[in-house]
Amino acid sequence: MNHFFQTVCLLLAACSLVFASENGGYYECDVGLLASDNQCIMALTGAQPDDWVTPAIPHDINHDVGADFYRGVQSYTGDMLSVSPKPWVNGDTLVATAEDNAITGNGWSYALLFELIAPLRDYVMFDPSALDDATWATWTRALTDCNAKTEDYVMRLLASRSGGTPFSTDQVYGFITQPGYTDIHHYILQYLEEGAMDLVCLSTDLVMEHCDAIREAAGAIIDQTLGTDRCNCWFDAYAAIYGACPVVDMEYTTCSGTVAPTVCTGVVAVDTSGLVSADTTSLLTDDATDEGTDDETEVGEPPAKPDPTSASGR
């Protein structure tokens, strides 16, 4: 990379101010590895909460840790996480629960989505060189099929809280494969956190304005009396990764703005009413907890995407 292009990339990155998720201030690209290998491997900045697990580590989940309805997302604090728009953080992981502590309803859907997104976070944050085209497509398929992160972001001077800098899956892949010796951690953290939130909106009863917009784009029917559609657009992606369709206990439907499953077409909600369930289905309804993008934030162009047809693009 010539000196001029490298300088431009750094200036543009500096112009792209922090998106409002607090995680953006807790992580950074490892300076040494970025300079030597042109790869963004996440490290902690030192500004993270005092009780966080250190150093920065992958979620490193084990899908086989527990049976269906007996796996849940555990915070680094040791508490089980309930459905929330808040991003997953360092030390959060998938754990087995006791026989008298089943995870059902929205909490179970949340756990299934963690199984989809946590490994993607691990790749992007800690092992980006392992993301060839096929691996990237596999782990981002749930987002693509659910019509999330499919449109390229076009540069604009101001970003609103509702819009932010919503870089697409293709754009983020460009950042990951060729960061241009630039700290791109804000771009990829925002992609991961917004993508996970979008799937949570389409798969649970989470109440917030962001979910209303995502459901509308997906063609989910929102009815105050009959309830809101949950979209099954991620079922085939789950099956492609784990070898079996997800087992669910809530009704899902094919939302008109998403890709219909072709493999997991016969998934029927199972009855878990006889299980002793944990209290993991509480929903946040205060949209102020939505950690989106700051109002009136200047946004710069990201590093140019590599040519996927070029052998030097990776």
N, C-alpha and C positions, 0 to 999 in steps of 0.2 A: 504493500500500500504506500503510495507516495505521500510525502510530507503534507502537501496541500490538502489532499482528501482527508487525511487523518486529523488535521487541524479543524477542518470544516465539521467533521463528525463530532469532535469534542465540543465545539461551539454550539452546535445544534442540541446536543445532549444537555448542555448547561442551560439553554433556553427553555428546555422542557422541564418545567418545575414539578415538584413532587405531587403525585396524586395523593389524595387525602388519607388513604389507609395508613394507619400508624406503622404497619409493617414496612412501609417504604423507608422509614427512618431506621429500622432495625437491621436491615440487610444491605449488603453492597456486593458488587463483584470483587472477588479477591484480587487485590491490586497486582500482586506479583504474577499470578497466573494469567491475568488479562494482558499484562505487558509481554509476557514470554510466550504464551500459547494462543493469544487472541480468543480466549474462551472465558465466558462469565460463569464462574463457580461461586456460589453464594457463600458469604461469610457474614458473621454478625459484626455490627458496627461498634458495639459497646454501649449503645443507647437503649438497648432492649431492657424490658423489666428485669429487676434484680432476681426474680425467682425463676426466670427462664432456664431451661436446660441449655447448657453450653458444652461444646461449641455448636455451630450450625450443623444439624444432622438430618438425614432423610427420614421420612415417616417409616419406611421399610416395613410395610404392612404384610401380614400373613393372612391370606384369604381363608385358610384352613384352620385358623385359630379357634373357631367355634362353629357350632351348627347354625342353620338358618334361624333367625330371631334370637340368637344368643351371641351375636357380635355387635359391638357398639363402638362409637368413637370416644376415646378417653382423652381428656385434656392432659397437658403436661403437669397439671396440678393433681392429677389422680381422680378428678371428678368426671362423670359421664357428661358429654355435651348434648344439649338439646338443639332442636332446629333453630337456626339463627343465620342471619346474613353476614355475621362476622367471619373473617377469614381464619383458616386453620393456621397454626403457628408451630414453631419449633418444639418438638417433643410430643405433639398430638399423635395418637396412634390408634390402631384397631385392636381391641381386646375381646376376650371371651367373657361372658357374664355367667352368673350362677343360675342354677335351674329355677330358682324363684325370682329371677330378675330378667325376664324376657324383654327384648326390644321390639316393639310393635308400632303399627301405624306410621305416623310421620317420622318418628325416630328411626324406624327400620329403613324407610326409604332414604333417610339422611345417611345411614350407615352404608347402604348400597352405593350411593353416589360418592362417598368417601373412597370406596374401593375402586371407583373409576378414576377419580381425580388425584388421589394421593400418589399413586405411582407416576402419573404424568408430572406432578410437582417434583418428584424425586429426579426424574430424568432432566427436566428443564433446569432445576436449581443446582444439581450436583453431578450430573453425568450427561451433559449435552452432546458430547461426541458420539454417544450411543444412539442418537436420534437420526437414523437414516430415514429416507422418505417413507418406507413401509411402516417402520415403528411409529413415526410421527402420525401417520394416517390412522393407525390402529388405535392409539391412545387419545386422539382428538376426534374420533368418529362420533362419539356421543354428542359432542358440541355441534359438529357439522350436521348430523342427522336431525338435531333439534333446532336447526336454523339459528344457532348462536355463533357469533364471531365469524360469520361468513362474508361480510361485506368489508372491503378494504377501507380504512380510514383515510380521508382526504384532509390534508393540512388546512387549518384555519387559525386565525389569530387568537380567538377566544374559545374556551371550552366551558360548557355549562356543567353544573353538578349532575344533571341527568344524562349528559352525553359523555363528558370526559374525553379521553383519547382512546376510543374503543378499537384498538388495532385488531385486525382479523387474524385468523389462524395462519393464513399464508404469510402475512406480514411478520408475525411473531417468529415464525420458522426462519424467515430471513434474518431477523436479529440474532437468533440463537446460532445459526450456522455461520454468520459473518458479522459479529458485533462491531467490527471496525476499530478494535482496541478501545471501545467506548463502554463506560459503565451503563449497561442497559437494564439494570435490575428493576427500575420502575416500570418499564414497558412490560416485562414478562410477569412481574408480580401482579400487575393490574389485570393482565390477560387471565392468569390463573384464578384470581379471586373473583373477577366478574363472571368468568365462565362457570365456576362452581356455583355462584349465586344464581345464575340463569337456570341451571339444572335443578337447583333446589326449588326455585319458583315453579317450575313445570312439574314437579314431582311431589310436592307437599302442599299444605294449606297455609303456608306462610303468607301473612298479610302485610303488604307494604306497596308503595306506589311503583317501585321498580318492578315488582312482580306483575302488577297490572299491565305494564307496557310489554313485558316479555310474553305474558300469556296472550295478549292481543296479537302480537307478531306471530305467535305459534298457531293461532287459530283456535285456542282453547276457549270454550264457552264458559263465560262467567255469569252465574245466575245466583243472585242473593238468596233465593229460596231453595233451589235444588243443589246448590254447591258449584264448585269450579272443577272443570276437567283437569285431570292429571294426565300428562302426555307420555306415551310409551315409546317415544322416538329413540330412547337410549337402550332399549332392550337388546337389540341385535348387537350393538357395540359391546355390551356386557357379555353376551354369549360368545362373541368372537374372542374375548380375552380369557374368560373363565371356563369355557367349554360347556356351559349350561345357561339357560335363560334364568333371569332373576326370579326368585320366589317372593311374591308380594302378598300383602294382606289388605290392600286398598284397591279400589277399582281404577284402572287406567284405560285410556282410550287413544285412538289415533287422531291427533290434532291436525287439522287441515293444512296448516302452514309448515308441517314437519314431514320427515321421511317416514313412511309406514314400515313397520317391521315386516320382513319376509321370512325370517326364521322363527322368531318368537311370536307367532300369530295366535297361539292358543293359550296364552298365559291367563289364568283365572285366579282371582284373589282367594287365598285360603283363609279359613276361619281361625283366628287366633284368640277368640274371646275366652277360651278356657285357660289361657296362659296367664300366669302371674306376671304382670308387666311392670317395667320400671317407669318412672315418671320422666320420660324423655320426649314427650310430645308437645310440650308447651311452645307457644309461638310468640315471637316478638312482633308487636303491632305498631311500635313507635318507629316511624320511618327515619327519625333522627339517628338511629343506630346504623343506617345504611352508610357504610364507609366508601363513598364514591369519590368523585373528583372535585377539587376546589372550584368554586365559582371564579370566573374571569381569570383562568390560568392560561398563560401563554404556552403554546405548544409548538415545538419545532419538528421538522421532518426527521424521521428515524433514519438510521443508516440504510443505504440502498440495499435492496434484496439481491442475493446472488442469483445468477442465471442458472436455473435448475438443469439446463441442458449442457452446462459447462462442467468439465471434469474438475475445474478449480473452484467450483461453487461451494464446495464443502470445506 
